[in-house]
Amino acid sequence: MLIHWLSVINSLVLIFLLLGFIGVILTRVLKNDIARYNSLEAKAEMDVEEYGWKIIHADVFRFPPYKNLLCAILVPLFLVWSIQNSTAWIYHSTQALPATTVVLLLLVWICCGYPLTLMGGILGKNCAGPFEAPCRAKLIARGVPPVPWYHSLPIHCFVGGFLPFSAISVELYYIFSTVWGREQYTLYGILLVVAMILFSVTASIAVVLTYFQLSSEDYHWWWKAICTGGSTGAFVFFYAAFFYFFRSNMGGTLQAVEFFGYSILTAYVFFLSLGTVSFFAAYRFVRYLYSTIKTD
Protein backbone atom coordinates (compact mmCIF):
# COMPACT_ATOMS: atom_id res chain seq x y z
CA MET A 1 0.00 0.00 0.00
CA LEU A 2 2.86 2.38 0.87
CA ILE A 3 4.51 1.74 -2.50
CA HIS A 4 1.32 2.74 -4.30
CA TRP A 5 1.01 6.02 -2.41
CA LEU A 6 4.70 6.83 -2.93
CA SER A 7 4.17 6.29 -6.64
CA VAL A 8 1.14 8.60 -6.61
CA ILE A 9 3.07 11.30 -4.72
CA ASN A 10 5.97 11.03 -7.17
CA SER A 11 3.55 11.39 -10.09
CA LEU A 12 1.85 14.38 -8.47
CA VAL A 13 5.21 16.11 -8.04
CA LEU A 14 5.89 15.49 -11.72
CA ILE A 15 2.60 16.97 -12.86
CA PHE A 16 2.97 20.01 -10.57
CA LEU A 17 6.38 20.69 -12.10
CA LEU A 18 4.93 20.39 -15.60
CA LEU A 19 1.98 22.62 -14.79
CA GLY A 20 4.33 25.18 -13.26
CA PHE A 21 6.45 25.12 -16.41
CA ILE A 22 3.36 25.59 -18.58
CA GLY A 23 2.28 28.46 -16.33
CA VAL A 24 5.62 30.16 -16.88
CA ILE A 25 5.24 29.75 -20.65
CA LEU A 26 1.70 31.08 -20.74
CA THR A 27 2.11 33.96 -18.29
CA ARG A 28 5.60 35.23 -19.06
CA VAL A 29 6.98 34.07 -22.39
CA LEU A 30 3.73 34.16 -24.36
CA LYS A 31 2.59 37.36 -22.70
CA ASN A 32 5.76 39.14 -23.80
CA ASP A 33 5.59 37.67 -27.31
CA ILE A 34 1.92 38.56 -27.80
CA ALA A 35 2.43 42.09 -26.48
CA ARG A 36 5.31 42.63 -28.89
CA TYR A 37 3.43 41.18 -31.86
CA ASN A 38 0.30 43.24 -31.19
CA SER A 39 2.11 46.49 -30.44
CA LEU A 40 0.97 49.20 -32.82
CA GLU A 41 4.25 51.07 -32.42
CA ALA A 42 6.24 48.09 -33.67
CA LYS A 43 3.85 47.27 -36.49
CA ALA A 44 6.07 48.86 -39.09
CA GLU A 45 8.94 46.65 -38.02
CA MET A 46 7.00 43.38 -37.96
CA ASP A 47 8.04 42.30 -41.45
CA VAL A 48 11.67 42.54 -40.42
CA GLU A 49 11.63 41.33 -36.85
CA GLU A 50 8.97 38.62 -37.06
CA TYR A 51 10.31 35.22 -36.02
CA GLY A 52 9.44 32.15 -33.97
CA TRP A 53 5.91 30.78 -33.74
CA LYS A 54 4.32 34.01 -35.04
CA ILE A 55 5.92 33.77 -38.48
CA ILE A 56 4.16 30.46 -39.27
CA HIS A 57 0.65 31.75 -38.53
CA ALA A 58 -0.33 31.26 -42.19
CA ASP A 59 0.74 27.59 -42.17
CA VAL A 60 0.06 26.30 -38.67
CA PHE A 61 -3.54 25.35 -39.49
CA ARG A 62 -2.68 23.79 -42.84
CA PHE A 63 -4.15 20.29 -42.90
CA PRO A 64 -1.53 17.56 -42.53
CA PRO A 65 -0.90 14.82 -45.11
CA TYR A 66 -3.11 11.73 -44.77
CA LYS A 67 -5.68 13.67 -42.77
CA ASN A 68 -8.26 10.89 -43.23
CA LEU A 69 -5.87 8.48 -41.56
CA LEU A 70 -5.42 11.04 -38.80
CA CYS A 71 -9.15 10.88 -38.07
CA ALA A 72 -9.37 7.08 -38.08
CA ILE A 73 -6.14 5.18 -37.45
CA LEU A 74 -6.77 1.57 -38.42
CA VAL A 75 -4.57 -1.44 -37.84
CA PRO A 76 -5.45 -5.11 -38.34
CA LEU A 77 -6.32 -5.82 -34.71
CA PHE A 78 -8.68 -8.55 -35.88
CA LEU A 79 -5.66 -10.28 -37.43
CA VAL A 80 -3.82 -10.23 -34.08
CA TRP A 81 -6.81 -11.78 -32.35
CA SER A 82 -7.16 -14.38 -35.13
CA ILE A 83 -3.55 -15.49 -34.65
CA GLN A 84 -4.10 -15.79 -30.89
CA ASN A 85 -7.32 -17.76 -31.26
CA SER A 86 -5.87 -20.05 -33.94
CA THR A 87 -2.87 -20.83 -31.74
CA ALA A 88 -5.20 -21.62 -28.84
CA TRP A 89 -7.20 -23.95 -31.13
CA ILE A 90 -4.03 -25.80 -32.13
CA TYR A 91 -3.08 -26.37 -28.49
CA HIS A 92 -6.70 -27.23 -27.51
CA SER A 93 -6.68 -24.44 -24.94
CA THR A 94 -9.79 -23.30 -23.12
CA GLN A 95 -8.83 -19.74 -24.11
CA ALA A 96 -9.95 -20.44 -27.68
CA LEU A 97 -13.40 -19.24 -28.70
CA PRO A 98 -15.56 -21.86 -30.45
CA ALA A 99 -16.22 -21.37 -34.14
CA THR A 100 -19.92 -20.77 -33.47
CA THR A 101 -19.08 -17.93 -31.07
CA VAL A 102 -16.75 -16.35 -33.64
CA VAL A 103 -19.47 -16.50 -36.31
CA LEU A 104 -22.00 -15.04 -33.86
CA LEU A 105 -19.69 -12.13 -33.02
CA LEU A 106 -19.14 -11.43 -36.71
CA LEU A 107 -22.90 -11.40 -37.31
CA VAL A 108 -23.40 -9.00 -34.40
CA TRP A 109 -20.81 -6.65 -35.85
CA ILE A 110 -22.21 -6.87 -39.39
CA CYS A 111 -25.83 -6.39 -38.28
CA CYS A 112 -25.26 -3.83 -35.49
CA GLY A 113 -21.76 -2.40 -35.44
CA TYR A 114 -21.35 -1.60 -39.13
CA PRO A 115 -24.78 0.07 -39.61
CA LEU A 116 -24.25 2.19 -36.49
CA THR A 117 -20.80 3.22 -37.73
CA LEU A 118 -22.26 4.15 -41.11
CA MET A 119 -25.08 6.10 -39.46
CA GLY A 120 -22.64 7.97 -37.23
CA GLY A 121 -20.51 8.89 -40.24
CA ILE A 122 -23.53 10.25 -42.12
CA LEU A 123 -24.71 12.26 -39.11
CA GLY A 124 -21.22 13.60 -38.50
CA LYS A 125 -20.83 14.69 -42.11
CA ASN A 126 -24.23 16.41 -42.25
CA CYS A 127 -24.22 18.00 -38.78
CA ALA A 128 -20.59 19.09 -38.44
CA GLY A 129 -19.79 22.70 -39.26
CA PRO A 130 -16.85 23.89 -41.36
CA PHE A 131 -13.41 24.06 -39.81
CA GLU A 132 -12.72 27.64 -38.75
CA ALA A 133 -9.14 28.45 -37.87
CA PRO A 134 -7.96 31.69 -36.24
CA CYS A 135 -5.51 32.14 -39.13
CA ARG A 136 -6.06 31.45 -42.80
CA ALA A 137 -3.60 29.12 -44.50
CA LYS A 138 -1.79 30.41 -47.57
CA LEU A 139 -1.99 28.58 -50.88
CA ILE A 140 1.76 28.01 -50.99
CA ALA A 141 3.24 26.23 -48.00
CA ARG A 142 6.16 27.83 -46.25
CA GLY A 143 9.40 25.89 -46.04
CA VAL A 144 10.38 24.49 -42.66
CA PRO A 145 13.93 25.40 -41.58
CA PRO A 146 16.20 22.70 -40.18
CA VAL A 147 15.29 22.01 -36.56
CA PRO A 148 17.75 21.16 -33.78
CA TRP A 149 18.21 17.49 -32.98
CA TYR A 150 16.47 17.91 -29.62
CA HIS A 151 13.30 19.00 -31.47
CA SER A 152 13.29 15.96 -33.75
CA LEU A 153 10.43 13.46 -33.71
CA PRO A 154 12.37 10.62 -31.98
CA ILE A 155 13.40 12.90 -29.10
CA HIS A 156 9.88 14.28 -28.70
CA CYS A 157 8.47 10.74 -28.75
CA PHE A 158 10.96 9.62 -26.11
CA VAL A 159 10.17 12.53 -23.79
CA GLY A 160 6.43 12.39 -24.49
CA GLY A 161 6.33 8.66 -23.82
CA PHE A 162 8.79 8.19 -20.97
CA LEU A 163 7.39 10.80 -18.57
CA PRO A 164 3.77 9.52 -18.68
CA PHE A 165 5.03 5.95 -18.45
CA SER A 166 7.07 6.78 -15.35
CA ALA A 167 3.83 7.95 -13.72
CA ILE A 168 2.17 4.53 -14.16
CA SER A 169 5.08 2.09 -14.05
CA VAL A 170 4.44 0.94 -10.47
CA GLU A 171 0.73 0.35 -11.00
CA LEU A 172 1.48 -1.32 -14.32
CA TYR A 173 3.59 -3.94 -12.56
CA TYR A 174 0.78 -4.85 -10.17
CA ILE A 175 -1.77 -4.95 -12.99
CA PHE A 176 0.44 -7.29 -15.03
CA SER A 177 0.98 -9.46 -11.96
CA THR A 178 -2.79 -9.65 -11.49
CA VAL A 179 -3.64 -10.44 -15.11
CA TRP A 180 -0.81 -12.89 -15.79
CA GLY A 181 -0.07 -14.11 -12.28
CA ARG A 182 -1.83 -14.94 -9.05
CA GLU A 183 -1.88 -11.51 -7.46
CA GLN A 184 -5.10 -9.66 -6.63
CA TYR A 185 -5.54 -5.96 -7.35
CA THR A 186 -8.11 -4.13 -5.24
CA LEU A 187 -6.82 -0.53 -5.10
CA TYR A 188 -9.17 0.84 -7.74
CA GLY A 189 -9.28 4.29 -6.13
CA ILE A 190 -5.52 4.65 -6.54
CA LEU A 191 -5.84 3.31 -10.08
CA LEU A 192 -8.34 6.08 -10.90
CA VAL A 193 -5.99 8.73 -9.47
CA VAL A 194 -3.08 7.33 -11.49
CA ALA A 195 -5.19 7.35 -14.67
CA MET A 196 -6.08 11.02 -14.11
CA ILE A 197 -2.41 11.81 -13.50
CA LEU A 198 -1.50 9.95 -16.71
CA PHE A 199 -3.89 12.02 -18.81
CA SER A 200 -2.79 15.26 -17.14
CA VAL A 201 0.92 14.56 -17.68
CA THR A 202 0.29 13.61 -21.31
CA ALA A 203 -1.66 16.80 -22.00
CA SER A 204 0.92 18.97 -20.24
CA ILE A 205 3.84 17.49 -22.15
CA ALA A 206 1.93 17.90 -25.42
CA VAL A 207 1.51 21.63 -24.78
CA VAL A 208 5.18 22.14 -23.88
CA LEU A 209 6.55 20.15 -26.83
CA THR A 210 4.14 21.82 -29.26
CA TYR A 211 5.27 25.27 -28.09
CA PHE A 212 8.92 24.34 -28.60
CA GLN A 213 8.10 22.97 -32.05
CA LEU A 214 6.25 26.11 -33.13
CA SER A 215 9.05 28.27 -31.76
CA SER A 216 11.38 26.39 -34.13
CA GLU A 217 9.09 27.52 -37.02
CA ASP A 218 7.94 23.95 -37.64
CA TYR A 219 4.19 23.93 -38.31
CA HIS A 220 3.88 20.15 -38.84
CA TRP A 221 2.48 19.63 -35.36
CA TRP A 222 -0.59 17.51 -36.15
CA TRP A 223 0.99 14.08 -36.49
CA LYS A 224 3.80 14.85 -34.06
CA ALA A 225 1.25 15.64 -31.33
CA ILE A 226 -0.33 12.21 -31.78
CA CYS A 227 2.98 10.37 -31.93
CA THR A 228 4.47 12.07 -28.86
CA GLY A 229 1.47 11.25 -26.69
CA GLY A 230 0.87 7.82 -28.18
CA SER A 231 4.51 6.78 -27.80
CA THR A 232 3.67 5.78 -24.22
CA GLY A 233 2.16 2.68 -25.81
CA ALA A 234 5.62 1.68 -27.06
CA PHE A 235 7.01 1.97 -23.52
CA VAL A 236 4.11 -0.15 -22.25
CA PHE A 237 4.92 -2.85 -24.81
CA PHE A 238 8.64 -2.80 -23.96
CA TYR A 239 7.74 -3.11 -20.29
CA ALA A 240 5.46 -6.03 -21.13
CA ALA A 241 8.37 -7.77 -22.87
CA PHE A 242 10.57 -7.10 -19.82
CA PHE A 243 7.86 -8.52 -17.56
CA TYR A 244 7.55 -11.66 -19.69
CA PHE A 245 11.25 -12.48 -19.74
CA PHE A 246 12.36 -11.32 -16.27
CA ARG A 247 9.32 -11.14 -13.98
CA SER A 248 7.23 -14.16 -14.95
CA ASN A 249 7.56 -17.90 -15.30
CA MET A 250 5.74 -18.10 -18.61
CA GLY A 251 7.16 -20.00 -21.54
CA GLY A 252 6.18 -21.95 -24.62
CA THR A 253 4.55 -20.95 -27.87
CA LEU A 254 0.97 -20.73 -26.60
CA GLN A 255 1.76 -18.48 -23.65
CA ALA A 256 4.09 -16.31 -25.74
CA VAL A 257 1.46 -15.79 -28.45
CA GLU A 258 -1.24 -15.05 -25.87
CA PHE A 259 0.93 -12.67 -23.86
CA PHE A 260 2.44 -10.69 -26.71
CA GLY A 261 -0.81 -10.65 -28.67
CA TYR A 262 -2.69 -9.04 -25.80
CA SER A 263 0.30 -6.80 -25.08
CA ILE A 264 0.17 -5.46 -28.65
CA LEU A 265 -3.54 -4.75 -28.26
CA THR A 266 -2.93 -3.05 -24.90
CA ALA A 267 -0.12 -0.92 -26.32
CA TYR A 268 -2.35 0.12 -29.21
CA VAL A 269 -5.11 1.13 -26.81
CA PHE A 270 -2.59 3.29 -24.96
CA PHE A 271 -1.45 4.78 -28.27
CA LEU A 272 -4.97 5.69 -29.34
CA SER A 273 -6.17 7.05 -26.00
CA LEU A 274 -3.06 9.04 -25.08
CA GLY A 275 -2.51 10.13 -28.68
CA THR A 276 -6.04 11.55 -28.64
CA VAL A 277 -5.41 13.37 -25.35
CA SER A 278 -2.12 14.75 -26.65
CA PHE A 279 -3.61 15.88 -29.97
CA PHE A 280 -6.56 17.75 -28.47
CA ALA A 281 -4.37 19.37 -25.82
CA ALA A 282 -1.99 20.59 -28.54
CA TYR A 283 -4.90 21.64 -30.76
CA ARG A 284 -6.53 23.71 -28.02
CA PHE A 285 -3.20 25.30 -27.19
CA VAL A 286 -2.47 26.21 -30.82
CA ARG A 287 -5.95 27.70 -31.29
CA TYR A 288 -5.57 29.75 -28.11
CA LEU A 289 -2.08 30.86 -29.07
CA TYR A 290 -2.94 32.13 -32.54
CA SER A 291 -6.29 33.62 -31.56
CA THR A 292 -4.48 36.12 -29.32
CA ILE A 293 -2.44 37.76 -32.07
CA LYS A 294 -3.36 40.09 -34.91
CA THR A 295 -2.82 38.73 -38.40
CA ASP A 296 -3.41 40.14 -41.85
Contacts in CASP RR format, 6 or more apart in sequence:
PFRMAT RR
TARGET T0000
AUTHOR 0000-0000-0000
METHOD contacts of the structure
MODEL  1
MLIHWLSVINSLVLIFLLLGFIGVILTRVLKNDIARYNSLEAKAEMDVEE
YGWKIIHADVFRFPPYKNLLCAILVPLFLVWSIQNSTAWIYHSTQALPAT
TVVLLLLVWICCGYPLTLMGGILGKNCAGPFEAPCRAKLIARGVPPVPWY
HSLPIHCFVGGFLPFSAISVELYYIFSTVWGREQYTLYGILLVVAMILFS
VTASIAVVLTYFQLSSEDYHWWWKAICTGGSTGAFVFFYAAFFYFFRSNM
GGTLQAVEFFGYSILTAYVFFLSLGTVSFFAAYRFVRYLYSTIKTD
1 187 0 8 1.000
3 170 0 8 1.000
4 170 0 8 1.000
4 171 0 8 1.000
4 174 0 8 1.000
4 187 0 8 1.000
4 190 0 8 1.000
5 190 0 8 1.000
7 169 0 8 1.000
7 170 0 8 1.000
7 171 0 8 1.000
7 194 0 8 1.000
8 190 0 8 1.000
8 193 0 8 1.000
8 194 0 8 1.000
8 197 0 8 1.000
10 167 0 8 1.000
11 166 0 8 1.000
11 167 0 8 1.000
11 168 0 8 1.000
11 194 0 8 1.000
11 197 0 8 1.000
11 201 0 8 1.000
12 197 0 8 1.000
14 163 0 8 1.000
14 166 0 8 1.000
14 167 0 8 1.000
14 197 0 8 1.000
14 201 0 8 1.000
15 167 0 8 1.000
15 197 0 8 1.000
15 200 0 8 1.000
15 201 0 8 1.000
15 204 0 8 1.000
18 163 0 8 1.000
18 201 0 8 1.000
18 204 0 8 1.000
18 205 0 8 1.000
18 208 0 8 1.000
19 200 0 8 1.000
19 204 0 8 1.000
21 204 0 8 1.000
21 208 0 8 1.000
22 204 0 8 1.000
22 207 0 8 1.000
22 208 0 8 1.000
25 207 0 8 1.000
25 208 0 8 1.000
25 211 0 8 1.000
30 289 0 8 1.000
30 292 0 8 1.000
33 53 0 8 1.000
33 54 0 8 1.000
34 292 0 8 1.000
34 293 0 8 1.000
36 42 0 8 1.000
37 46 0 8 1.000
37 50 0 8 1.000
37 54 0 8 1.000
37 293 0 8 1.000
37 294 0 8 1.000
38 293 0 8 1.000
38 294 0 8 1.000
42 49 0 8 1.000
51 217 0 8 1.000
52 214 0 8 1.000
52 215 0 8 1.000
52 216 0 8 1.000
52 217 0 8 1.000
53 60 0 8 1.000
53 211 0 8 1.000
53 214 0 8 1.000
53 215 0 8 1.000
53 217 0 8 1.000
53 289 0 8 1.000
54 293 0 8 1.000
55 217 0 8 1.000
56 142 0 8 1.000
56 214 0 8 1.000
56 217 0 8 1.000
56 218 0 8 1.000
56 219 0 8 1.000
57 135 0 8 1.000
57 290 0 8 1.000
57 293 0 8 1.000
57 295 0 8 1.000
58 135 0 8 1.000
58 136 0 8 1.000
58 137 0 8 1.000
58 138 0 8 1.000
58 142 0 8 1.000
58 295 0 8 1.000
59 137 0 8 1.000
59 138 0 8 1.000
59 141 0 8 1.000
59 142 0 8 1.000
59 219 0 8 1.000
60 135 0 8 1.000
60 214 0 8 1.000
60 219 0 8 1.000
60 221 0 8 1.000
60 286 0 8 1.000
60 290 0 8 1.000
61 133 0 8 1.000
61 134 0 8 1.000
61 135 0 8 1.000
61 136 0 8 1.000
61 137 0 8 1.000
61 286 0 8 1.000
61 290 0 8 1.000
62 137 0 8 1.000
62 141 0 8 1.000
62 219 0 8 1.000
63 137 0 8 1.000
63 222 0 8 1.000
64 70 0 8 1.000
64 220 0 8 1.000
64 222 0 8 1.000
64 223 0 8 1.000
67 222 0 8 1.000
70 222 0 8 1.000
70 223 0 8 1.000
70 226 0 8 1.000
73 272 0 8 1.000
75 268 0 8 1.000
77 265 0 8 1.000
77 268 0 8 1.000
80 261 0 8 1.000
80 264 0 8 1.000
80 265 0 8 1.000
81 265 0 8 1.000
83 257 0 8 1.000
83 261 0 8 1.000
84 95 0 8 1.000
84 257 0 8 1.000
84 258 0 8 1.000
84 261 0 8 1.000
84 262 0 8 1.000
85 96 0 8 1.000
85 97 0 8 1.000
85 102 0 8 1.000
87 253 0 8 1.000
87 254 0 8 1.000
87 257 0 8 1.000
87 258 0 8 1.000
88 95 0 8 1.000
88 96 0 8 1.000
88 254 0 8 1.000
88 258 0 8 1.000
89 96 0 8 1.000
91 253 0 8 1.000
91 254 0 8 1.000
93 254 0 8 1.000
95 258 0 8 1.000
97 105 0 8 1.000
133 287 0 8 1.000
133 290 0 8 1.000
134 287 0 8 1.000
134 290 0 8 1.000
134 291 0 8 1.000
134 295 0 8 1.000
135 290 0 8 1.000
135 295 0 8 1.000
142 219 0 8 1.000
144 217 0 8 1.000
144 218 0 8 1.000
144 219 0 8 1.000
144 220 0 8 1.000
145 216 0 8 1.000
145 217 0 8 1.000
145 218 0 8 1.000
147 213 0 8 1.000
147 216 0 8 1.000
147 218 0 8 1.000
148 216 0 8 1.000
149 155 0 8 1.000
151 212 0 8 1.000
151 213 0 8 1.000
151 216 0 8 1.000
151 218 0 8 1.000
153 224 0 8 1.000
153 227 0 8 1.000
156 209 0 8 1.000
156 213 0 8 1.000
156 224 0 8 1.000
156 227 0 8 1.000
156 228 0 8 1.000
157 227 0 8 1.000
157 228 0 8 1.000
157 229 0 8 1.000
157 231 0 8 1.000
157 234 0 8 1.000
158 231 0 8 1.000
159 205 0 8 1.000
159 209 0 8 1.000
159 228 0 8 1.000
160 202 0 8 1.000
160 205 0 8 1.000
160 206 0 8 1.000
160 209 0 8 1.000
160 228 0 8 1.000
160 229 0 8 1.000
160 231 0 8 1.000
160 232 0 8 1.000
160 278 0 8 1.000
161 205 0 8 1.000
161 228 0 8 1.000
161 229 0 8 1.000
161 230 0 8 1.000
161 231 0 8 1.000
161 232 0 8 1.000
161 233 0 8 1.000
161 234 0 8 1.000
161 235 0 8 1.000
162 235 0 8 1.000
163 201 0 8 1.000
163 205 0 8 1.000
164 198 0 8 1.000
164 201 0 8 1.000
164 202 0 8 1.000
164 205 0 8 1.000
164 229 0 8 1.000
164 232 0 8 1.000
164 274 0 8 1.000
165 232 0 8 1.000
165 233 0 8 1.000
165 235 0 8 1.000
165 236 0 8 1.000
165 239 0 8 1.000
167 194 0 8 1.000
167 197 0 8 1.000
167 198 0 8 1.000
167 201 0 8 1.000
168 194 0 8 1.000
168 197 0 8 1.000
168 198 0 8 1.000
169 239 0 8 1.000
171 190 0 8 1.000
171 191 0 8 1.000
171 194 0 8 1.000
172 236 0 8 1.000
172 239 0 8 1.000
173 243 0 8 1.000
173 247 0 8 1.000
174 183 0 8 1.000
174 185 0 8 1.000
174 187 0 8 1.000
175 185 0 8 1.000
175 191 0 8 1.000
176 240 0 8 1.000
176 243 0 8 1.000
176 247 0 8 1.000
177 183 0 8 1.000
177 185 0 8 1.000
177 247 0 8 1.000
178 184 0 8 1.000
178 185 0 8 1.000
180 243 0 8 1.000
180 248 0 8 1.000
180 250 0 8 1.000
180 259 0 8 1.000
181 248 0 8 1.000
185 191 0 8 1.000
198 232 0 8 1.000
198 274 0 8 1.000
199 274 0 8 1.000
199 277 0 8 1.000
202 229 0 8 1.000
202 232 0 8 1.000
202 274 0 8 1.000
202 275 0 8 1.000
202 277 0 8 1.000
202 278 0 8 1.000
202 281 0 8 1.000
203 277 0 8 1.000
203 278 0 8 1.000
203 281 0 8 1.000
204 281 0 8 1.000
205 228 0 8 1.000
205 229 0 8 1.000
205 278 0 8 1.000
206 225 0 8 1.000
206 228 0 8 1.000
206 229 0 8 1.000
206 277 0 8 1.000
206 278 0 8 1.000
206 279 0 8 1.000
206 281 0 8 1.000
206 282 0 8 1.000
206 285 0 8 1.000
207 281 0 8 1.000
207 282 0 8 1.000
207 285 0 8 1.000
209 224 0 8 1.000
209 225 0 8 1.000
209 228 0 8 1.000
209 282 0 8 1.000
210 221 0 8 1.000
210 224 0 8 1.000
210 225 0 8 1.000
210 282 0 8 1.000
210 285 0 8 1.000
210 286 0 8 1.000
211 285 0 8 1.000
211 289 0 8 1.000
213 221 0 8 1.000
213 224 0 8 1.000
214 221 0 8 1.000
214 286 0 8 1.000
214 289 0 8 1.000
221 282 0 8 1.000
221 286 0 8 1.000
222 279 0 8 1.000
225 275 0 8 1.000
225 278 0 8 1.000
225 279 0 8 1.000
225 281 0 8 1.000
225 282 0 8 1.000
225 283 0 8 1.000
226 275 0 8 1.000
226 276 0 8 1.000
226 278 0 8 1.000
226 279 0 8 1.000
227 275 0 8 1.000
228 278 0 8 1.000
229 274 0 8 1.000
229 275 0 8 1.000
229 277 0 8 1.000
229 278 0 8 1.000
230 270 0 8 1.000
230 271 0 8 1.000
230 272 0 8 1.000
230 274 0 8 1.000
230 275 0 8 1.000
230 278 0 8 1.000
231 271 0 8 1.000
232 270 0 8 1.000
232 271 0 8 1.000
232 274 0 8 1.000
233 267 0 8 1.000
233 268 0 8 1.000
233 270 0 8 1.000
233 271 0 8 1.000
233 274 0 8 1.000
234 267 0 8 1.000
234 271 0 8 1.000
236 263 0 8 1.000
236 266 0 8 1.000
236 267 0 8 1.000
236 270 0 8 1.000
237 263 0 8 1.000
237 264 0 8 1.000
237 266 0 8 1.000
237 267 0 8 1.000
240 259 0 8 1.000
240 260 0 8 1.000
240 263 0 8 1.000
240 266 0 8 1.000
240 267 0 8 1.000
241 260 0 8 1.000
241 263 0 8 1.000
244 250 0 8 1.000
244 256 0 8 1.000
244 259 0 8 1.000
244 260 0 8 1.000
244 263 0 8 1.000
250 256 0 8 1.000
250 259 0 8 1.000
END
